[in-house]
Amino acid sequence: MSNCIFCKIVAGTIPATKLYEDDDVLAFMDIGPIVKGHVLVIPKTHTETIGQTPPETLAKVIAVVRRMARAQQAGLGADGINIHQSNGAAAGQVVPHIHFHVIPRFKHDGHHWNWTAQSYADPSEVAALADRIKAALD
């Protein structure tokens, strides 16, 4: 896609600090890291969301995500790793090209996820939502 920043990185028209590249997948340093050492992993073929991406492509991308996480732990001494992936603007996806954030975490890195848990009114609400999701499985 001609106006996609990640497609431009794949094409080489925008520079990136590449860590890994093969025929299908590219991993590069995020230029706006949450924590130093933050990596992005993308398929080279443009798709916007996880639902649009073929399972075979996702398997290749996840294999590289795993390699990056292991390298961050071994090479940077990360105490943990966050893997983050958003789908759609409502979920916070800024670049409409599927990508995984591989974020090295350190005990005192100062970054905290603000995860505010919600609750269900009663068990029937959980069951009704589960039924809707199961009915839509492909």
Summary of the structure (lengths in Angstrom):
residues: 138
radius of gyration: 17.2
end to end distance: 27.3
largest distance: 53.2
contacts: 320
relative contact order: 0.17
helix: 36%
strand: 18%
